[in-house]
Amino acid sequence: MTDHDLILLALDDSPVFQLMGRALRAAQYELAIAQDVEGLQRAMQESSPALVLIGETFAGQKGLQLSETLLERFPTLPILLFSERDTTGLAKDVLRAGLSGYLYPPLRTGDIVEAVNRSLARARRLGDWLRREVKMTTSSLEERAKLSETDRARYESIFSNIQDGVIVLDGRNNILFLNPSIRKTFGIGNQDVIGKPLLEVLSHPDVRSLLTRAAEGPLKYHEINLDNGQVLNAQFTLIPKIGSAITMQDISYLKELDRLKNDFFHTVSHDLRSPLTALLGYTELLDRVGPLNEQQHDFLRRIQASVQHITALVNDLLDLGRLEAGFDTRRETVHIESVLKYTLDTFETQARAKKIEFTSSVNADVSPLRANPLRIRQLLDNLVGNAIKYTPEHGKVHVGVTMRDQQIILQVSDSGVGIPQNEQARIFDKFYRASNVPEDAQGSGLGLSIVKSIVESHHGRMWVESNLGHGSSFFVVLPAHE
Ligand code: ADP
């Protein structure tokens, strides 16, 4: 019991009322007395009693109803109801109304004090529990809020400090977040852009086409070319329940490297090829300026063959270098049949000279592919050239193109010398020539390496099936353009 707990008495004057007053005072409680309903309300407001003791009827009104109203405003307030008699429904009504208990005559001082003490103790326990719960909930909420605040600050600091540009969009392409890198790159400064449509803030045509392409399907690579020469590679990623994210990396240095390498290749090929062309030219001029004997003619032919061989080698090496460096990015719709026509024309004479039966077939359902037509021509030239080169006179060479599962299948078959089983895997290596290569078959061993690089850069695959002494079939599978 707390010494100065205040008990509010809302009882009509009666001997019992007097008894209660005395008993509670004797038990060191302070008392407040309400004369009527208004007084009761006022006392509740002004003195915040620890407990209310109310009569079953008070100032002409029902104590139970008054209690219910009080409990609506002060749900943890302990209320004891005093009834003139213990009727059967009383306990039920008291419980239903949410009161802490009731008293009825005959009453002894001890009964009154004990009932009040018990109710107060219970109310105190309830209050303590409530306060504890509230405190726990509040602190856990605070903790959670603090955590997410820390997380937010951490993520913001990460995104703010990374060099790459990051934009987070909602489902309607409105900006939810963008980092300082994007602000700097696109000159947005400190403008408030959150919530605005991306295209309103970054009205660059490449950003517009990025969103258009992203809407059509997954997007891995999209270049954004800024007016100041800066080139960005943008990626668009869908984020479930949020929208999407765009990241942008500055690839200007890669572009510059690309340019330098191209310059290098250009210079090297020019510097190496020009003197070779000059050499060839002079060898042709030699017999025009004076008569050459048979031996000199023979030497000249050997020089010319060697120069042509070196030129082919230089060209192959430059090609391979370019392919392996990934510089072959030109892609357009290519109909393999039309490219094949040129290859067939080119090798027609050679085939005829060797009396080779040279045939081809292209199925009507063959789809076009996304490719660099020059590289496809190079691929066909190499495979068909090899087939004729490694097939003796009166042999057969066939080129077939078919379609299966959205893939284009090219097959170049010959009835030539074949490739020893244990060497078949190595013929795609640079400079590798099989041990059974006929003596008169010229070559650098680079052709198939180039073909393989072309196939790989077009996301295809290739393999060989060969029977030594009977012939070979080279297969190339390339994805068709959807
Ligand atoms: P090369 O310039 O020697 O023809 P490639 O890289 O084109 O170089 O081919 C590598 C090797 O693979 C050849 O030297 C040859 O041994 C073998 N090869 C390629 N195509 C055929 C073929 N159609 N028939 C037999 N052997 C072949």
Residues whose N, C-alpha, C, O or C-beta is under 5 A from the ligand:
A	BS01	ADP	N386 A387 Y390 G416 G418 I419 I427 Y432 R433 A434 V437 Q442 G443 S444 G445 L446 G447 L448 S449 S472
